[in-house]
Amino acid sequence: MWYEKLFYIITLIGATFYTIEKFANLIQKILNIIATYESLITRIKGMRKQPKKHKPPKRKRKPSPHRRR
Protein backbone atom coordinates (compact mmCIF):
# COMPACT_ATOMS: atom_id res chain seq x y z
CA MET A 1 0.00 0.00 0.00
CA TRP A 2 0.98 3.62 -0.39
CA TYR A 3 1.33 4.26 3.34
CA GLU A 4 3.85 1.41 3.67
CA LYS A 5 6.02 3.08 1.02
CA LEU A 6 5.62 6.44 2.76
CA PHE A 7 6.60 4.87 6.09
CA TYR A 8 9.59 3.20 4.41
CA ILE A 9 10.74 6.51 2.87
CA ILE A 10 10.34 8.38 6.17
CA THR A 11 12.28 5.64 7.95
CA LEU A 12 15.09 5.87 5.38
CA ILE A 13 15.27 9.65 5.78
CA GLY A 14 15.42 9.31 9.57
CA ALA A 15 18.11 6.62 9.36
CA THR A 16 20.12 8.81 6.99
CA PHE A 17 20.03 11.78 9.38
CA TYR A 18 20.92 9.49 12.29
CA THR A 19 23.91 8.11 10.38
CA ILE A 20 25.06 11.61 9.39
CA GLU A 21 24.82 12.73 13.03
CA LYS A 22 26.88 9.73 14.20
CA PHE A 23 29.57 10.44 11.59
CA ALA A 24 29.63 14.13 12.56
CA ASN A 25 30.02 13.16 16.22
CA LEU A 26 32.88 10.81 15.35
CA ILE A 27 34.63 13.49 13.27
CA GLN A 28 34.24 15.97 16.15
CA LYS A 29 35.86 13.51 18.57
CA ILE A 30 38.76 12.97 16.18
CA LEU A 31 39.26 16.73 15.80
CA ASN A 32 39.26 17.14 19.60
CA ILE A 33 41.93 14.45 19.91
CA ILE A 34 44.05 16.17 17.25
CA ALA A 35 43.69 19.55 19.01
CA THR A 36 44.71 18.00 22.33
CA TYR A 37 47.73 16.36 20.70
CA GLU A 38 48.80 19.67 19.12
CA SER A 39 48.51 21.52 22.43
CA LEU A 40 50.62 18.84 24.13
CA ILE A 41 53.27 19.16 21.42
CA THR A 42 53.44 22.94 21.85
CA ARG A 43 53.68 22.54 25.64
CA ILE A 44 56.49 20.02 25.31
CA LYS A 45 58.36 22.29 22.90
CA GLY A 46 58.01 25.17 25.37
CA MET A 47 59.37 23.04 28.21
CA ARG A 48 62.64 22.21 26.43
CA LYS A 49 65.71 23.52 28.21
CA GLN A 50 66.78 26.95 27.07
CA PRO A 51 70.52 27.65 26.88
CA LYS A 52 71.68 29.24 30.12
CA LYS A 53 72.80 32.84 29.94
CA HIS A 54 76.21 33.65 31.36
CA LYS A 55 75.86 35.32 34.74
CA PRO A 56 78.71 37.33 36.25
CA PRO A 57 80.09 35.88 39.50
CA LYS A 58 78.58 37.20 42.70
CA ARG A 59 80.71 39.62 44.69
CA LYS A 60 81.46 38.73 48.27
CA ARG A 61 80.52 41.47 50.68
CA LYS A 62 82.98 42.58 53.30
CA PRO A 63 81.88 41.76 56.84
CA SER A 64 80.52 44.65 58.85
CA PRO A 65 83.09 46.22 61.22
CA HIS A 66 80.45 46.35 63.98
CA ARG A 67 80.00 42.63 63.99
CA ARG A 68 81.39 40.86 67.04
CA ARG A 69 83.64 37.93 66.60
C-alpha positions as CSV (number, residue, x, y, z in Angstrom):
1,M,0.0,0.0,0.0
2,W,1.0,3.6,-0.4
3,Y,1.3,4.3,3.3
4,E,3.8,1.4,3.7
5,K,6.0,3.1,1.0
6,L,5.6,6.4,2.8
7,F,6.6,4.9,6.1
8,Y,9.6,3.2,4.4
9,I,10.7,6.5,2.9
10,I,10.3,8.4,6.2
11,T,12.3,5.6,8.0
12,L,15.1,5.9,5.4
13,I,15.3,9.6,5.8
14,G,15.4,9.3,9.6
15,A,18.1,6.6,9.4
16,T,20.1,8.8,7.0
17,F,20.0,11.8,9.4
18,Y,20.9,9.5,12.3
19,T,23.9,8.1,10.4
20,I,25.1,11.6,9.4
21,E,24.8,12.7,13.0
22,K,26.9,9.7,14.2
23,F,29.6,10.4,11.6
24,A,29.6,14.1,12.6
25,N,30.0,13.2,16.2
26,L,32.9,10.8,15.4
27,I,34.6,13.5,13.3
28,Q,34.2,16.0,16.2
29,K,35.9,13.5,18.6
30,I,38.8,13.0,16.2
31,L,39.3,16.7,15.8
32,N,39.3,17.1,19.6
33,I,41.9,14.5,19.9
34,I,44.1,16.2,17.3
35,A,43.7,19.5,19.0
36,T,44.7,18.0,22.3
37,Y,47.7,16.4,20.7
38,E,48.8,19.7,19.1
39,S,48.5,21.5,22.4
40,L,50.6,18.8,24.1
41,I,53.3,19.2,21.4
42,T,53.4,22.9,21.8
43,R,53.7,22.5,25.6
44,I,56.5,20.0,25.3
45,K,58.4,22.3,22.9
46,G,58.0,25.2,25.4
47,M,59.4,23.0,28.2
48,R,62.6,22.2,26.4
49,K,65.7,23.5,28.2
50,Q,66.8,26.9,27.1
51,P,70.5,27.6,26.9
52,K,71.7,29.2,30.1
53,K,72.8,32.8,29.9
54,H,76.2,33.6,31.4
55,K,75.9,35.3,34.7
56,P,78.7,37.3,36.3
57,P,80.1,35.9,39.5
58,K,78.6,37.2,42.7
59,R,80.7,39.6,44.7
60,K,81.5,38.7,48.3
61,R,80.5,41.5,50.7
62,K,83.0,42.6,53.3
63,P,81.9,41.8,56.8
64,S,80.5,44.6,58.9
65,P,83.1,46.2,61.2
66,H,80.5,46.4,64.0
67,R,80.0,42.6,64.0
68,R,81.4,40.9,67.0
69,R,83.6,37.9,66.6
